[in-house]
Amino acid sequence: MNQYSFKQSFPAEPSISDKLFDLMEVTFPGLTSLAECARKLGASWETASTPFIRFHDDIAITHVGVLEIPMQIMGQRRIVGGIHGVATRAEFRRRGYYREVMEEVLEYCDSIYETLVLTTPQPEFYLPFGFRVVEEHIFKVKCDSTGSTDRFRTLDFTDTKDYTLLHRLLETRAPVSNIVGVVKEKSVFCVNEGSRTLYYAEDLDLIACIEIEDTRLHLFDLVTPQICSLKNILAKISQPIEEVVIYFSPELLDVKDVESFPHAFDETMLMVRGKFAAEGEKFMLSRSARC
């Protein structure tokens, strides 16, 4: 054990939240507003994350966060540790502070989790700590959906009913894939998706994380107790769709003639430390679960 104690607690030390987000905003501009959006949705960063922080003159200079992600991996339920919010102030870099904090994080995590995951555009920062890059894929399907009048509606989280609906579905959601999927997770989802437009189909009891680009549908995640077919989802789109790009393994969507392509989502790579049964399979960790 090194001479510093980095592990903190938001409930025990409420003042560290402001100090941490001062560091986060410098490193990741805009993250504070995403975290505030999640907080308004009842899924705050502070309730999900264990912060490991080094301070200098009461200023947070290095942070590594740890949170839990309940996942289904190759059909088995697992609690995976997620490493997130890794940051060091520019003027304090190359002094060994990040290594000191990460070593304590790993000592903590290795006693709890068999698997750690993170996503990053800079994998070289994590290779020395036993993380490895795991290849991900996107999936493309050609289609000829002509559009429908029975469309999704946009969720409005200022409406108590939609707020309650979101929490119910996040608590009861089925994994989008048996290869790699997420269940019963709120905070990471709300940080990643809470500021975006989300769509709901009442008859399917399904929230869709989607974007449409001309005649191409980008399907990022589905939050529902039972995954339905892609055909049923397309029936809720009001405009013609000629191609669907799916950002998770689509084996539960009842689709044929799927093409898969190696893909770095938003120029980030998935990295894993420890056991990971899906390694070598074709899958992607959903946008909503990336940390």
TINU-28485 format. One record per residue (C-alpha): x, y, z; residue in one letter. Coordinates in steps of 0.5 Angstrom, whole numbers, plus 500, padded with zeros to 3 digits. Example, Ala and Ser with C-alpha at 12.3 -4.5 7.8 and 13.67 -1.06 7.14 Angstrom:
! residues 2
ATOM;px;py;pz;residuo
ATOM;525;491;516;A
ATOM;527;498;514;S
END
This chain:
! residues 291
ATOM;px;py;pz;residuo
ATOM;500;500;500;M
ATOM;503;507;498;N
ATOM;503;513;503;Q
ATOM;497;516;500;Y
ATOM;490;514;501;S
ATOM;486;516;495;F
ATOM;479;513;496;K
ATOM;474;518;497;Q
ATOM;466;517;499;S
ATOM;461;522;496;F
ATOM;456;521;502;P
ATOM;462;522;507;A
ATOM;465;528;504;E
ATOM;460;532;500;P
ATOM;464;537;498;S
ATOM;469;533;494;I
ATOM;463;533;489;S
ATOM;464;540;487;D
ATOM;472;539;487;K
ATOM;472;533;482;L
ATOM;467;536;477;F
ATOM;472;542;477;D
ATOM;477;537;475;L
ATOM;472;533;470;M
ATOM;470;540;467;E
ATOM;477;542;465;V
ATOM;479;535;462;T
ATOM;472;533;459;F
ATOM;468;540;457;P
ATOM;461;539;458;G
ATOM;461;533;462;L
ATOM;458;537;468;T
ATOM;452;538;464;S
ATOM;451;531;462;L
ATOM;452;529;470;A
ATOM;447;534;472;E
ATOM;442;532;467;C
ATOM;443;525;470;A
ATOM;442;527;477;R
ATOM;435;530;475;K
ATOM;433;524;472;L
ATOM;434;521;479;G
ATOM;441;517;477;A
ATOM;447;521;480;S
ATOM;454;520;478;W
ATOM;455;521;486;E
ATOM;450;515;488;T
ATOM;454;510;483;A
ATOM;461;512;483;S
ATOM;467;511;488;T
ATOM;472;516;487;P
ATOM;479;515;488;F
ATOM;482;522;488;I
ATOM;489;525;489;R
ATOM;489;533;492;F
ATOM;494;538;492;H
ATOM;492;544;496;D
ATOM;485;542;497;D
ATOM;485;542;489;I
ATOM;483;535;486;A
ATOM;489;534;481;I
ATOM;488;526;479;T
ATOM;481;522;479;H
ATOM;480;515;477;V
ATOM;472;513;478;G
ATOM;470;506;479;V
ATOM;462;504;478;L
ATOM;459;497;478;E
ATOM;455;495;471;I
ATOM;451;489;471;P
ATOM;452;485;465;M
ATOM;450;479;461;Q
ATOM;456;476;458;I
ATOM;455;470;454;M
ATOM;449;468;457;G
ATOM;451;469;464;Q
ATOM;450;475;469;R
ATOM;456;478;472;R
ATOM;457;485;476;I
ATOM;463;488;472;V
ATOM;467;494;475;G
ATOM;467;500;470;G
ATOM;473;505;470;I
ATOM;471;512;468;H
ATOM;473;519;469;G
ATOM;480;518;469;V
ATOM;483;525;469;A
ATOM;489;529;471;T
ATOM;490;536;471;R
ATOM;495;538;465;A
ATOM;500;542;470;E
ATOM;501;535;474;F
ATOM;502;530;469;R
ATOM;508;526;468;R
ATOM;509;526;476;R
ATOM;507;519;477;G
ATOM;500;521;480;Y
ATOM;496;517;475;Y
ATOM;500;511;476;R
ATOM;499;512;484;E
ATOM;492;513;484;V
ATOM;491;507;479;M
ATOM;495;502;483;E
ATOM;490;503;489;E
ATOM;484;503;484;V
ATOM;486;496;482;L
ATOM;488;493;489;E
ATOM;481;495;491;Y
ATOM;478;492;484;C
ATOM;482;486;484;D
ATOM;478;484;491;S
ATOM;471;485;488;I
ATOM;471;484;481;Y
ATOM;473;479;476;E
ATOM;473;483;470;T
ATOM;474;491;469;L
ATOM;472;495;463;V
ATOM;473;502;460;L
ATOM;473;505;453;T
ATOM;478;510;451;T
ATOM;481;513;445;P
ATOM;488;512;448;Q
ATOM;489;505;450;P
ATOM;496;506;451;E
ATOM;495;509;458;F
ATOM;492;503;460;Y
ATOM;496;497;457;L
ATOM;501;498;463;P
ATOM;496;496;468;F
ATOM;494;489;465;G
ATOM;488;492;460;F
ATOM;488;489;453;R
ATOM;484;492;447;V
ATOM;478;488;445;V
ATOM;475;488;438;E
ATOM;468;491;437;E
ATOM;463;490;431;H
ATOM;458;494;428;I
ATOM;452;491;424;F
ATOM;449;493;418;K
ATOM;442;490;415;V
ATOM;439;492;408;K
ATOM;431;494;409;C
ATOM;426;497;405;D
ATOM;421;500;410;S
ATOM;417;505;407;T
ATOM;415;508;414;G
ATOM;409;508;418;S
ATOM;404;513;422;T
ATOM;404;508;428;D
ATOM;410;512;430;R
ATOM;414;512;437;F
ATOM;413;518;441;R
ATOM;418;523;444;T
ATOM;419;522;452;L
ATOM;419;528;456;D
ATOM;422;527;463;F
ATOM;419;533;466;T
ATOM;413;529;466;D
ATOM;412;524;472;T
ATOM;409;519;468;K
ATOM;415;519;463;D
ATOM;420;519;469;Y
ATOM;417;513;472;T
ATOM;417;510;466;L
ATOM;424;510;465;L
ATOM;426;508;471;H
ATOM;421;502;471;R
ATOM;424;500;464;L
ATOM;431;501;466;L
ATOM;430;496;472;E
ATOM;426;491;468;T
ATOM;430;491;462;R
ATOM;432;485;458;A
ATOM;440;485;455;P
ATOM;440;487;448;V
ATOM;444;481;447;S
ATOM;446;475;450;N
ATOM;453;476;448;I
ATOM;454;482;451;V
ATOM;448;486;454;G
ATOM;447;491;460;V
ATOM;441;490;466;V
ATOM;439;494;471;K
ATOM;444;500;470;E
ATOM;441;507;471;K
ATOM;447;512;472;S
ATOM;451;511;466;V
ATOM;445;510;462;F
ATOM;443;517;464;C
ATOM;449;520;463;V
ATOM;450;518;456;N
ATOM;443;518;454;E
ATOM;439;523;459;G
ATOM;441;529;454;S
ATOM;439;526;448;R
ATOM;432;525;445;T
ATOM;429;518;447;L
ATOM;423;515;444;Y
ATOM;417;510;446;Y
ATOM;413;505;443;A
ATOM;407;503;448;E
ATOM;405;497;445;D
ATOM;412;494;445;L
ATOM;413;497;452;D
ATOM;420;499;449;L
ATOM;425;505;449;I
ATOM;429;506;443;A
ATOM;436;510;443;C
ATOM;436;511;435;I
ATOM;438;517;430;E
ATOM;436;517;423;I
ATOM;440;520;418;E
ATOM;437;520;411;D
ATOM;434;513;410;T
ATOM;439;510;415;R
ATOM;437;508;422;L
ATOM;442;508;427;H
ATOM;440;503;433;L
ATOM;444;504;439;F
ATOM;440;501;445;D
ATOM;433;498;447;L
ATOM;430;499;454;V
ATOM;425;494;454;T
ATOM;423;487;458;P
ATOM;423;483;452;Q
ATOM;427;485;446;I
ATOM;422;485;440;C
ATOM;424;484;432;S
ATOM;427;489;428;L
ATOM;421;489;424;K
ATOM;417;491;429;N
ATOM;422;497;431;I
ATOM;422;499;424;L
ATOM;414;499;424;A
ATOM;415;505;429;K
ATOM;419;509;424;I
ATOM;415;515;420;S
ATOM;420;515;414;Q
ATOM;423;510;409;P
ATOM;429;506;412;I
ATOM;434;503;407;E
ATOM;439;501;412;E
ATOM;440;500;419;V
ATOM;446;500;423;V
ATOM;446;496;430;I
ATOM;451;498;435;Y
ATOM;450;491;439;F
ATOM;450;484;437;S
ATOM;443;483;434;P
ATOM;442;476;435;E
ATOM;435;477;439;L
ATOM;432;482;433;L
ATOM;430;476;428;D
ATOM;434;479;422;V
ATOM;437;476;417;K
ATOM;443;477;412;D
ATOM;447;481;417;V
ATOM;454;484;415;E
ATOM;459;486;421;S
ATOM;465;490;421;F
ATOM;470;492;426;P
ATOM;469;499;429;H
ATOM;471;503;434;A
ATOM;465;507;437;F
ATOM;466;515;437;D
ATOM;474;513;436;E
ATOM;474;509;442;T
ATOM;476;502;444;M
ATOM;474;497;449;L
ATOM;479;495;454;M
ATOM;478;489;459;V
ATOM;482;487;465;R
ATOM;481;480;467;G
ATOM;476;475;465;K
ATOM;471;476;459;F
ATOM;468;470;456;A
ATOM;465;474;450;A
ATOM;473;476;447;E
ATOM;473;474;440;G
ATOM;466;474;439;E
ATOM;462;479;434;K
ATOM;459;485;439;F
ATOM;459;492;441;M
ATOM;458;495;448;L
ATOM;452;499;447;S
ATOM;453;507;447;R
ATOM;449;507;453;S
ATOM;454;503;457;A
ATOM;460;506;455;R
ATOM;464;509;461;C
END
